[in-house]
Each structure stands twice: as C-alpha cells, then as structure tokens.
Amino acid sequence: VDAVEEHHKGKVSHFVSWCWACRLNDFVGALRAWTEGDRINAGEAYLWICFFCDNQYRLPKSGTLFSSANELQRVLESRLGRAGQMLVLVDAETTCAKRAWCLFEVFTCVDKQLPITIMLPATREGLQETFSTIDLRTARATSTADEDMINEVVLIGAGFDAANARVRDRLLECLKH
C-alpha cells in the first residue's frame, strides 16, 4: 500500500476474506477479538485486505479487474499463497455466507489446503445453521462479470455440490475451535 510508511510494511501474513457490507465497528471488533483471543502481536500481523489493495473505483469498463476466469483464479491463488492462511470475517448478519467472492475465497483456500480462522465481532449463535446452508449457486457478487467467472471456475473445477460441501465442512470445522 503506497500510503503506508516503510516501518509499517511487511510480508503479508494473512489474507482477509470479508464483505464490503460489513460495518466498520464489526470489522475492527473482529480484528481486536482475533488478536486478543489468539494472542496475536498486531505489530507482526500483515493483512491483505482487498479494500486497501484493489482500487474498486477504477475498474475497467467490463466491471471487473480480471480478463478471464483463469486469471481470476490465478491471481486469487497467488494472493492466498503469499499469505499462507486466511481470516474469514463473519459479521452479525453472516453476509459472507451469501457473497460469491467470500465463498469463492474460502473454497480456494480449502482447495489449496491452507489454514482458515474465523473472526467474529461478537457471537457464534446461529452460525452453524447459516454455514450448513451455504450454496455457491445462489451467492452473489456486485459485479455480474465477477460472479460469472467465479461460477465458471467452480463448474470447471470441483462443481457446485462438491465445492459447497467442502466450504461448509471447513467453516463448520473452524467453528469448533
């Protein structure tokens, strides 16, 4: 990030999957709960967060940053690979369970067998039921071009049923910890 002073920069340690609809208070609260609960030294955690790294307001006319489904998959795998692990921010409305990008990010992380940690601003109440009904077929993205490419990657790869099962299983497993 260009605006960050050099002494605050470091190698990315966590990829953050979150939904833009998340309230700032929930976002900050979840990060605080994660650093305190997992005894993370905040000065040593370097987060990749799309809001800070991808300029969503300077998109090409196509409405997406990616020219193809293959490029979308390659870029996401590269970003996740550099981080080596994912934090999934779950807001009070569990918006991530309905958003194509969030579910696709989790699916890619599961596919690459990378660790996932769920960050919660407050409670886990109702999450098991929400995660049990996740379906990438009905998940939406703001950009229909992105949504179409995500669906293409899933269909060509594991398919919706297998992808849904893998995402559901991993998120439910993460809730136990």
Disulfide bonds with the S-S distance in Angstrom:
none
